[in-house]
């Protein structure tokens, strides 16, 4: 896809997000909206995914000989589900079952539902970097040259297990690992600075032995450039951390810049206001 097509798809994904959470009056729209460019860029431009003879994606849990992505901050499942569906992992119509009884699209991704694209449960924060580090080490042991990606939240950096994995990864030599931190400065109870200030995350990860990059997560062109730079830096002795500056709620003006929309769904009037701002042409229609 070219950049205009990717931007159009990002708008469609944002429409999916607000409709999904509004339909069940629950979910986490803010972080999902803020990370949309990253997910669209990964799944429709960057990741080397396994495909069949017909060109459609093929999913298997083992994930050999393909890039892997893990979502650590699993509460932003709406954006992941939308992108997975529109990439062809499961029918787009299934997005209408989000957070409903007996749905494969649970509020936090889980493997028990056997949803294609999901390799690990991610409800509890702080575990994804450990999982991704293990997967990256397995690829090196298997002689698999593909990469492992993981997205974490900035509030999640307050979890102790993150720092165990952050120390392990450089020491284990997993230079096939690329981690993102969504720097939106918001978490459930307020700003990250107010709740438990992370201070300089880049300096911390550099001190642990990581290669650190910076990215404007809501500027698609910069996302694509940084992803390519991170791939080129792989297999050179260090894992890479990308500090991704985003705005929670990006794309919907009344959701931007506040933690209110971390875990609050829009009502019917707010949904319509959001959809009126998220207008695009040339992409898939709403589910």
GIBEL-V689255 format. One record per backbone hydrogen bond with DSSP energy under -1.0 kcal/mol. CO is the residue of the C=O (numbers start at 1). NH is the residue of the N-H. Records with the same first field share a line. If there is no record, write none. Layout:
BEGIN
CO->NH, NH
END
This chain:
BEGIN
2->6
3->7
4->8
5->9
6->10
7->11
8->12
9->13
10->14
11->15
12->16
13->17
14->18
15->19
16->20
17->21
18->22
19->23
21->26
29->33
30->34, 249
31->35
35->39
36->40
37->41
38->42
39->43
40->44
41->45, 46
42->47
47->49
48->67
50->58
52->55
56->52
68->149
70->151
72->74
73->76
77->81
78->82
79->83
80->84
81->85
82->86
83->87
84->89
85->88
91->94
92->95
93->96
94->97
95->98
97->100
100->103
104->106
105->99
109->122
111->114
115->118
127->131
128->132
129->133
130->134
131->135
132->136
133->137
134->138
135->139
136->140
137->141
138->142
139->144
140->143
147->68
148->178
149->70
150->180
151->72
152->182
155->158
156->159
160->164
161->165
162->166
163->167
164->168
165->169
167->171
168->172
169->174
173->175
174->177
175->235
176->148
177->240
178->150
179->242
180->152
181->183, 244
182->154, 184
183->246
185->192
187->190
190->187
191->195
192->196
199->201
200->204
201->205
202->206
203->207
204->208
205->210
206->209
211->241
213->243
215->245
216->219
219->223
220->224
221->225
222->226
223->227
224->228
225->229
226->230
227->231
228->232
229->233
231->234
239->211
240->179
241->213
242->181
243->215
244->183
245->217
247->250
248->257
249->252
252->255
259->262
261->30
267->271
268->272
269->273
270->274
271->275
272->276
274->278
277->279
END
